[in-house]
Amino acid sequence: MPDDRTGQRTAQTIVLGSTLSGIAEMNQWLDSLSAGLGLSPRLAHDIKLCLNEAVANILLHGFDGDQDGRLSVTLTVEPTGITALIRDNGPAFNPLDAPDFVPAEDIASATIGGLGIKLMRDTSDRMDYRRDGGTNELALSFGPR
């Protein structure tokens, strides 16, 4: 968790391009922030896992190669927890409206995909979404771990 001696709110933002190379850049940024903040390995892992899933889906499905795609991630640290806010200018997509994942009954009927949103729901403590003009805003909240 953040340094409880200060009790202050801090925020850091990274702006990514519209290609998959942004994921590696984001992961380096997250590793540096996690180390600097002294996050527990579990909390750092959970944040990174959720952000990798969300950002990859935006880049692959939302932008679909659109070079004008804009995406940013802001990590806000407070004594009570961390919130990751992802903003993008892709098509409107509310992951909270996605149906719950239903496992296949057998391998023959299994399909690829569908686990990412379940993973984010199961790993974060809270998910919030809103559409602000032409911008998607997905907030993932994480308490102490």
Buried (B, 14 or more C-beta within 10 A) or exposed (E): BBEEEEEEEEEBEBEBBBEEEBBEEBBEBBEEBBEEBEBEEEBBBBBBBBBBBBBBBBBEEBBEEEEEBBBBBBBBBBBEBBBBBBBBBBEEBEBEEBEEBEEEEEEEEEEEEBEBBBBBBEBBBEBEBEEEEEBBBBBBBBEBB
